[in-house]
Amino acid sequence: MNIPTQFTDDSHYQNTIIKHSRRLVGYFNYGTDSQRMDFGSLQHRNKNGFADCSSLVWLVMKQAGYNVGQTAFSTPEMENDAKNAHQYFRQIHAKNVKPGDIVIVNVGTGYGPNGHTAIIDGSYHGKKTQIIEIGGIDPMGAVHRSTIAQSFQSLLKEGRITYARPTK
């Protein structure tokens, strides 16, 4: 695994999504289907539980006080909402991306290995932008930091890149 060792210090960000996602670095195993929400309760997370990329975003938004319902969304649902309904996300232009925003990349239907999402964890620097995610570059590992280029590399050629801002 080729994860950079130097990341931007995000401890000064006031964004609640960053605060909650930063606390989850090192938590969870990657799990799909019925495992994707097996991370414990909102107040008492099971460090050895399971999440996937979109359920991690859902969990962090829920902890940060966003009204995201009771069931985690999928990357296709996230993309569709950002572009259309705006119930949870609003699509933004790359030049407006800031810490706490979300990146979603989908190919085709976007389900399974054809989609991925992560939380923006630094200033926007194109594909070098720092993120917090589960899956991606470390497909079975815990929540970690990476960059868009490293974690979305297989999807970037053909994928639809959507930047989204969570809505309250």
Buried (B, 14 or more C-beta within 10 A) or exposed (E): EEBEEEBBEBEEBEBBBBBBBBEBBEBBBBBBEEBBBBBBEEEEBEEEBBBBBBBBBBBBBBBBEBEBEEEBBBBBBBBBBBBEEEBBBBBBEEEEBBBBBBBBBBBEEBEEEBBBBBBBBBEBEEEEBBBBBBBBBBEEBBBBBBBBBBBBEBBBEEBBBBBBBBBE
